[in-house]
Amino acid sequence: MQTNFDTIFSKLVNNPSLKMVRPVKRRHSSVVKAKALVHAIRYIRQQKQIPNLDRIQKYMTRVYDTKPSETEKQLQYTCKDGLIISYTTLGKKGNKTGIEQEGYRIPDEGEIMKGDHDWYCFGCHNVGEVLPCSDCWRVFHPSCTKEEWTGPTFTCTICRAGRVRKLKRKMLNTLLSYTVMRMKEKTRELHKIGHREEEVNYSEFFVFKHSDLNTIENKVNNHKYRSLEEFLADTQLIYHNTHLIYGDEYKGGIAELARIMAKDCEHEVEEIKQCRSCYYLSNAKPDNWFCQPCDPPHELVYAKLKGYSYWPAKIIRRLGDRCDVRFFGGFHQRSLLPKESIKPVDTNIQKLVTKRTAGFNKACDELKRYQENLANLPSQNDDEDDDKEESEASNEKEEIESEASKEKDDPYDFDSEMAANNETVSEKEESDGEAVKEKKDDTVENSALEVSSTSSPPKKRPCLKVNSAEDIVTSSEDKVQAVPKVPTVAVATQTIKKSIKQQHSQTDSSNKCNCEEKYNKKMKDYQDKIEKEHEANTDKALKELSDRLLKDFEEDKQQAVSRATSSMVREIEKTKRQTEEKCKTEILDEMKKLQQKHKEAISQTKKKQWCYNCEEEAMYHCCWNTSYCSVKCQQEHWHKEHKRVCRRKR
């Protein structure tokens, strides 16, 4: 009985489906305390001393106001984590010469064991019991993740969201290139990550995987990103690393800058998810970019901003009782408005707007052009089906890899997709022109037999170059095969067309086809048009590039001037402080000398006798407290008062 129970229990324990992932403790010491201990050991080593427990405790108490017991506990944690290594050595100087004592040192490069997962939670950047992701190197606290972790494995939110790909790789990286450009303009200081003293000193201890904006930019340029979540994870990794190295102790620091950058990237990614066409057009800004319809098109309305009249706009998204709209017109501003301030686009504008301004007329022109482009859009059913199949196929890793190799062979061009909407109208006009021409050439055939002319619309009928009667018969048979319900029409068509061809063979042979000349002319005109557009686009790009370079140069110049000014101010302040201290020292020394001279002068003065009449130095003594400098002073004072009080014996 006991044996059966043990067997059943062992099967339950070893069953993979019943196992649950367990949180592990990758590190025990906090980042702040570990950095302080590393700094303490480095400082003590600079003093040519052994970093023992007593010296480390004194330094931590003096600099970081840490209690000795807390220092000892954190030192044990860091030794357990491998950030500090303890060793035994003999004292070489002082009263501890030859005495064995325990010291601590910083591990050399390569001595820190990294493992296969990060040490700190990717959500809160702290230590503790964490859940390692089965698909990546990230770890999370159970309270920091929304994913289920009671199963045999744990998959983080980033990996789970990155499995579904909704955009093709080239288009995705094209959109992300604009995001990176905007981030670089806002956070120039983040380009220096990895070159500061803080990163050099602490990155090996606390950073599991390095990343910066330059790395992200290279990945975007090489089309490495497969999903938006992968890009977001890299931006959050920059904040994760900067928070670990610099901490979050004060505002305006490098960690705060990285946090703002990560938040801005989340906003940009939300804009891409919301409408990729709007994001691309608003950044690329081709001619009449706001008049190009998106896929799917946005709802057109008249919206009223407070203090203004109703204005044509399109709804970007709906947020409950409010709508995020973007207005037609000069600046294409966005606003979040209640539903009460929005009217349908088919509303009579005469009742809404009483006064038409130049800006309003411009906005209405844009709206009209947008509606024309929207009406000329081709059907997108095939593309939508392809996208659905692509998103379904990307759920498995093997199909993702095969699709990635396919995209390398046949890359996706987002610009051509956007340009297709602009060329729709011109293509339609050309097809209409070709249909009219074909109609003129086939007038006899159409008049003789109406069935063949009504079998397909003139617009969709291809223009064929006829060389013989057999070719005509073949094409007629093809047309008849498309309509199997009327098989007798094919015979009639063949007979009539052959007779017509025989009757008018001489007339057709006399009319030579001049299509090649027309096509050459059209191709030349199209080539000239393309060259002009290319030249205009090149000039525009060069101008934008020069403006951007000039702007960057001015910003760098201002930063250089501000750095030089601040450095000069610091030098001036330092020189001022040194001068003041030197002056104070010299004044104190001079005052001490003057005091000493004053004391000596008083002492010498006390040792002399002075004339009682004129207070000059006396030469003649009269009595116990009376002396005179001359006989004249003695006689004057004698007759005046001294003869009555003189105590000199006579």
BASEKE-74302 format. One line per field, with one value per residue (C-alpha): residue number from 0; residue in one letter; x negated, y, z negated. Coordinates in steps of 0.2 Angstrom, whole numbers. Layout:
// residues N
n = NUM,... $
res = a,... $
c1 = X,... $
c2 = Y,... $
c3 = Z,... $
***
This chain:
// residues 650
n = 0,1,2,3,4,5,6,7,8,9,10,11,12,13,14,15,16,17,18,19,20,21,22,23,24,25,26,27,28,29,30,31,32,33,34,35,36,37,38,39,40,41,42,43,44,45,46,47,48,49,50,51,52,53,54,55,56,57,58,59,60,61,62,63,64,65,66,67,68,69,70,71,72,73,74,75,76,77,78,79,80,81,82,83,84,85,86,87,88,89,90,91,92,93,94,95,96,97,98,99,100,101,102,103,104,105,106,107,108,109,110,111,112,113,114,115,116,117,118,119,120,121,122,123,124,125,126,127,128,129,130,131,132,133,134,135,136,137,138,139,140,141,142,143,144,145,146,147,148,149,150,151,152,153,154,155,156,157,158,159,160,161,162,163,164,165,166,167,168,169,170,171,172,173,174,175,176,177,178,179,180,181,182,183,184,185,186,187,188,189,190,191,192,193,194,195,196,197,198,199,200,201,202,203,204,205,206,207,208,209,210,211,212,213,214,215,216,217,218,219,220,221,222,223,224,225,226,227,228,229,230,231,232,233,234,235,236,237,238,239,240,241,242,243,244,245,246,247,248,249,250,251,252,253,254,255,256,257,258,259,260,261,262,263,264,265,266,267,268,269,270,271,272,273,274,275,276,277,278,279,280,281,282,283,284,285,286,287,288,289,290,291,292,293,294,295,296,297,298,299,300,301,302,303,304,305,306,307,308,309,310,311,312,313,314,315,316,317,318,319,320,321,322,323,324,325,326,327,328,329,330,331,332,333,334,335,336,337,338,339,340,341,342,343,344,345,346,347,348,349,350,351,352,353,354,355,356,357,358,359,360,361,362,363,364,365,366,367,368,369,370,371,372,373,374,375,376,377,378,379,380,381,382,383,384,385,386,387,388,389,390,391,392,393,394,395,396,397,398,399,400,401,402,403,404,405,406,407,408,409,410,411,412,413,414,415,416,417,418,419,420,421,422,423,424,425,426,427,428,429,430,431,432,433,434,435,436,437,438,439,440,441,442,443,444,445,446,447,448,449,450,451,452,453,454,455,456,457,458,459,460,461,462,463,464,465,466,467,468,469,470,471,472,473,474,475,476,477,478,479,480,481,482,483,484,485,486,487,488,489,490,491,492,493,494,495,496,497,498,499,500,501,502,503,504,505,506,507,508,509,510,511,512,513,514,515,516,517,518,519,520,521,522,523,524,525,526,527,528,529,530,531,532,533,534,535,536,537,538,539,540,541,542,543,544,545,546,547,548,549,550,551,552,553,554,555,556,557,558,559,560,561,562,563,564,565,566,567,568,569,570,571,572,573,574,575,576,577,578,579,580,581,582,583,584,585,586,587,588,589,590,591,592,593,594,595,596,597,598,599,600,601,602,603,604,605,606,607,608,609,610,611,612,613,614,615,616,617,618,619,620,621,622,623,624,625,626,627,628,629,630,631,632,633,634,635,636,637,638,639,640,641,642,643,644,645,646,647,648,649 $
res = m,q,t,n,f,d,t,i,f,s,k,l,v,n,n,p,s,l,k,m,v,r,p,v,k,r,r,h,s,s,v,v,k,a,k,a,l,v,h,a,i,r,y,i,r,q,q,k,q,i,p,n,l,d,r,i,q,k,y,m,t,r,v,y,d,t,k,p,s,e,t,e,k,q,l,q,y,t,c,k,d,g,l,i,i,s,y,t,t,l,g,k,k,g,n,k,t,g,i,e,q,e,g,y,r,i,p,d,e,g,e,i,m,k,g,d,h,d,w,y,c,f,g,c,h,n,v,g,e,v,l,p,c,s,d,c,w,r,v,f,h,p,s,c,t,k,e,e,w,t,g,p,t,f,t,c,t,i,c,r,a,g,r,v,r,k,l,k,r,k,m,l,n,t,l,l,s,y,t,v,m,r,m,k,e,k,t,r,e,l,h,k,i,g,h,r,e,e,e,v,n,y,s,e,f,f,v,f,k,h,s,d,l,n,t,i,e,n,k,v,n,n,h,k,y,r,s,l,e,e,f,l,a,d,t,q,l,i,y,h,n,t,h,l,i,y,g,d,e,y,k,g,g,i,a,e,l,a,r,i,m,a,k,d,c,e,h,e,v,e,e,i,k,q,c,r,s,c,y,y,l,s,n,a,k,p,d,n,w,f,c,q,p,c,d,p,p,h,e,l,v,y,a,k,l,k,g,y,s,y,w,p,a,k,i,i,r,r,l,g,d,r,c,d,v,r,f,f,g,g,f,h,q,r,s,l,l,p,k,e,s,i,k,p,v,d,t,n,i,q,k,l,v,t,k,r,t,a,g,f,n,k,a,c,d,e,l,k,r,y,q,e,n,l,a,n,l,p,s,q,n,d,d,e,d,d,d,k,e,e,s,e,a,s,n,e,k,e,e,i,e,s,e,a,s,k,e,k,d,d,p,y,d,f,d,s,e,m,a,a,n,n,e,t,v,s,e,k,e,e,s,d,g,e,a,v,k,e,k,k,d,d,t,v,e,n,s,a,l,e,v,s,s,t,s,s,p,p,k,k,r,p,c,l,k,v,n,s,a,e,d,i,v,t,s,s,e,d,k,v,q,a,v,p,k,v,p,t,v,a,v,a,t,q,t,i,k,k,s,i,k,q,q,h,s,q,t,d,s,s,n,k,c,n,c,e,e,k,y,n,k,k,m,k,d,y,q,d,k,i,e,k,e,h,e,a,n,t,d,k,a,l,k,e,l,s,d,r,l,l,k,d,f,e,e,d,k,q,q,a,v,s,r,a,t,s,s,m,v,r,e,i,e,k,t,k,r,q,t,e,e,k,c,k,t,e,i,l,d,e,m,k,k,l,q,q,k,h,k,e,a,i,s,q,t,k,k,k,q,w,c,y,n,c,e,e,e,a,m,y,h,c,c,w,n,t,s,y,c,s,v,k,c,q,q,e,h,w,h,k,e,h,k,r,v,c,r,r,k,r $
c1 = 0,-14,-23,-8,-6,-25,-23,-8,-16,-32,-22,-12,-28,-37,-23,-28,-10,-7,-24,-23,-37,-45,-52,-70,-82,-95,-103,-101,-109,-101,-110,-112,-121,-131,-138,-142,-152,-161,-165,-171,-183,-190,-193,-202,-213,-218,-224,-236,-226,-218,-199,-194,-177,-182,-188,-173,-161,-169,-169,-150,-146,-155,-150,-133,-127,-125,-125,-139,-127,-118,-135,-140,-124,-125,-143,-138,-124,-136,-149,-135,-130,-148,-150,-163,-176,-183,-201,-213,-229,-243,-245,-261,-262,-256,-252,-244,-260,-261,-243,-231,-215,-200,-200,-188,-191,-182,-181,-192,-184,-176,-175,-156,-145,-131,-120,-106,-94,-95,-97,-84,-66,-63,-47,-53,-72,-74,-80,-70,-61,-58,-51,-63,-55,-57,-59,-71,-83,-71,-64,-49,-42,-26,-18,-26,-18,-1,-4,1,-14,-6,-10,-26,-34,-32,-32,-34,-22,-35,-38,-20,-15,-30,-24,-10,-17,-5,-17,-29,-47,-53,-37,-39,-57,-53,-40,-52,-66,-55,-52,-71,-74,-62,-70,-87,-82,-74,-87,-105,-113,-108,-120,-134,-128,-143,-156,-154,-164,-148,-145,-163,-164,-147,-140,-149,-142,-123,-120,-115,-113,-119,-108,-108,-100,-114,-112,-93,-96,-108,-95,-82,-93,-97,-78,-81,-65,-50,-37,-34,-35,-53,-57,-48,-58,-74,-69,-64,-80,-89,-79,-82,-101,-102,-91,-102,-118,-112,-97,-82,-88,-85,-75,-83,-96,-101,-88,-74,-79,-78,-62,-54,-62,-54,-37,-38,-42,-27,-16,-24,-21,-3,-2,-8,4,18,15,-2,3,6,-11,-20,-12,-14,-33,-37,-26,-24,-15,4,0,15,26,21,34,28,31,45,50,55,72,75,84,86,79,80,66,70,69,70,83,86,71,68,59,56,58,42,50,64,62,78,89,74,66,48,49,37,42,40,31,14,7,17,20,27,39,49,68,84,97,108,95,95,107,107,98,115,122,127,112,121,131,115,103,109,92,80,62,47,42,59,59,41,48,63,52,41,57,63,46,47,64,59,44,55,67,53,46,44,51,41,49,34,21,32,33,14,12,24,14,-2,3,10,-6,-17,-11,-24,-43,-47,-35,-41,-59,-53,-43,-58,-69,-55,-54,-73,-71,-55,-56,-40,-40,-29,-32,-26,-10,-7,-11,2,16,9,8,25,33,20,21,39,38,25,36,51,40,35,52,58,44,49,67,62,52,66,81,85,85,95,108,110,112,117,115,96,96,107,98,86,84,73,63,57,55,36,28,22,11,20,8,19,37,32,27,44,53,43,47,65,65,57,71,84,77,79,98,102,121,121,111,119,112,94,98,107,93,80,89,94,76,68,79,76,57,57,68,57,40,34,40,32,15,15,17,0,0,-9,-8,-27,-29,-15,-22,-40,-32,-23,-38,-49,-36,-35,-54,-55,-42,-51,-67,-59,-51,-67,-77,-63,-64,-83,-83,-70,-79,-96,-87,-80,-96,-106,-93,-94,-113,-112,-100,-111,-126,-118,-112,-129,-137,-125,-129,-148,-146,-136,-148,-163,-153,-149,-167,-173,-161,-166,-185,-181,-171,-185,-198,-187,-186,-204,-208,-196,-203,-221,-216,-208,-224,-235,-223,-223,-242,-244,-232,-242,-258,-249,-243,-260,-268,-254,-258,-276,-273,-262,-275,-289,-277,-274,-292,-295,-292,-282,-282,-267,-265,-266,-266,-283,-296,-303,-321,-320,-312,-303,-294,-286,-274,-280,-293,-297,-305,-313,-316,-303,-289,-295,-294,-277,-269,-278,-270,-253,-249,-263,-272,-256,-256,-275,-281,-299,-309,-319 $
c2 = 0,12,7,12,28,33,28,39,53,53,53,68,77,73,77,92,98,99,109,127,140,146,163,163,176,181,194,199,216,233,242,258,249,238,254,262,247,246,265,262,248,258,273,263,255,272,276,260,251,235,237,227,228,241,253,250,253,270,276,271,280,295,297,288,289,270,260,248,233,238,239,222,214,222,217,199,201,208,194,181,190,189,208,209,195,192,186,184,193,199,217,226,242,250,241,227,222,203,200,190,200,198,210,213,217,221,206,207,208,191,185,191,176,183,168,167,180,198,201,215,216,224,233,241,238,231,214,201,184,186,175,171,172,156,165,180,186,197,194,201,201,192,208,217,207,204,188,171,162,147,136,126,141,160,171,189,202,208,191,187,203,201,185,193,203,216,225,220,222,235,246,244,249,264,270,267,277,293,288,287,303,312,304,309,327,327,317,321,317,299,297,298,282,270,283,292,287,280,267,262,259,251,243,227,225,229,230,213,218,235,246,264,275,272,253,256,267,254,240,251,255,236,232,220,224,212,220,237,228,223,241,247,234,241,259,252,243,260,267,250,252,270,268,254,265,282,279,290,301,318,326,332,318,305,292,305,309,290,288,303,295,278,287,297,281,272,287,286,267,270,283,270,256,269,273,269,279,295,292,290,304,316,313,311,325,323,335,336,323,327,324,306,293,281,262,261,279,290,297,315,327,346,349,365,371,383,401,395,390,373,367,351,338,319,308,299,289,289,289,286,302,312,311,314,324,332,348,351,368,376,368,352,354,340,342,331,337,330,323,338,348,337,336,324,329,329,342,359,369,385,383,380,393,411,418,410,415,411,398,390,390,382,368,365,363,350,341,341,334,321,315,314,304,293,290,285,272,254,239,233,216,206,216,214,195,194,204,192,177,185,189,171,163,174,165,151,154,143,153,169,165,159,175,186,178,181,199,201,194,204,220,230,248,259,274,265,260,278,284,271,282,297,288,281,295,297,278,279,293,283,267,278,285,268,261,276,272,254,258,268,254,241,252,239,224,233,238,221,212,220,204,205,223,221,205,216,235,246,251,234,227,226,234,220,221,211,203,190,184,168,180,187,171,165,181,179,161,166,179,166,153,166,166,147,150,156,144,149,167,161,154,170,181,171,171,190,195,184,192,209,206,200,214,227,219,232,246,239,236,254,261,259,258,273,266,266,284,289,277,285,302,297,289,304,316,304,303,322,323,310,319,336,328,319,336,345,331,331,350,349,335,344,360,350,342,358,366,352,352,371,368,354,365,380,369,361,378,384,369,372,390,386,373,385,398,387,381,399,403,388,393,411,406,394,408,420,408,404,423,427,413,419,437,431,421,436,448,437,435,454,457,445,455,471,465,459,476,484,474,478,496,497,488,500,515,508,507,525,541,556,575,579,596,592,573,572,559,566,568,577,568,578,566,549,552,568,571,584,585,602,615,626,613,611,629,631,616,621,638,632,618,606,616,613,594,590,576,578,580,596 $
c3 = 0,-5,11,22,13,16,34,37,27,37,53,48,43,59,70,80,83,64,60,57,60,44,40,38,29,41,30,12,10,16,30,19,5,17,26,10,4,20,19,1,6,20,9,-4,9,15,-3,-1,-15,-17,-15,-31,-40,-52,-39,-28,-42,-47,-29,-27,-43,-38,-20,-19,-37,-37,-54,-56,-58,-42,-33,-39,-33,-16,-15,-17,-4,9,5,8,24,30,31,18,14,-3,-6,-21,-21,-33,-38,-31,-41,-57,-73,-63,-54,-52,-59,-49,-44,-33,-18,-4,15,31,43,59,76,80,62,60,66,76,80,92,84,77,59,56,60,77,70,54,55,38,31,23,28,47,61,75,93,103,119,115,101,92,74,65,48,46,42,56,70,76,85,77,69,61,75,78,88,87,102,100,107,120,127,128,137,149,156,166,181,188,200,212,207,219,216,197,197,209,196,182,190,188,170,167,176,164,149,154,156,138,129,135,118,120,135,122,112,111,111,94,78,70,84,84,65,62,79,77,59,62,81,89,107,114,125,131,144,157,155,158,173,181,178,187,202,204,202,187,178,180,169,160,143,147,151,135,125,131,125,108,107,108,94,84,86,82,67,60,63,59,48,46,33,41,55,71,70,84,77,77,95,100,91,101,117,114,111,127,136,129,135,153,154,149,163,175,169,170,189,197,213,203,194,210,219,204,203,222,227,246,256,250,237,227,242,244,237,224,224,217,220,206,203,210,199,195,178,167,156,142,148,167,179,186,196,207,198,198,182,178,164,151,133,124,126,133,150,155,171,183,193,211,215,213,197,196,177,166,152,140,142,135,146,145,154,169,184,199,215,225,214,223,220,224,207,197,204,206,211,223,220,231,219,219,238,238,226,237,253,243,238,256,263,249,254,272,268,257,271,283,271,278,269,255,252,259,248,232,235,237,221,212,218,214,196,194,200,189,173,175,175,190,201,194,200,217,219,214,227,240,235,238,256,259,248,244,250,240,251,267,257,252,270,277,271,279,296,296,305,319,322,324,336,346,346,352,366,372,371,383,395,395,398,414,421,418,425,438,427,414,426,434,418,402,391,392,387,372,365,355,352,363,348,343,361,365,380,392,407,421,434,443,444,434,419,420,420,405,395,399,393,377,374,378,365,351,355,357,357,375,385,402,401,404,421,427,420,430,446,445,440,454,467,461,460,478,484,476,477,489,478,463,472,478,460,451,432,425,407,405,409,397,383,386,384,368,361,365,356,341,340,340,327,316,318,313,298,293,295,284,271,271,269,255,246,247,241,226,223,223,211,200,200,197,183,175,177,168,154,152,153,140,129,131,127,112,106,109,99,85,84,84,71,60,62,58,42,38,40,30,15,15,16,2,-9,-6,-10,-26,-31,-27,-37,-52,-52,-50,-65,-76,-72,-76,-92,-97,-93,-102,-118,-116,-114,-130,-140,-135,-138,-156,-160,-157,-167,-160,-163,-175,-166,-147,-147,-138,-144,-160,-165,-182,-197,-211,-222,-222,-208,-200,-187,-174,-157,-160,-173,-165,-167,-185,-189,-181,-190,-206,-207,-201,-213,-217,-231,-242,-240,-237,-248,-245,-261,-262 $
***
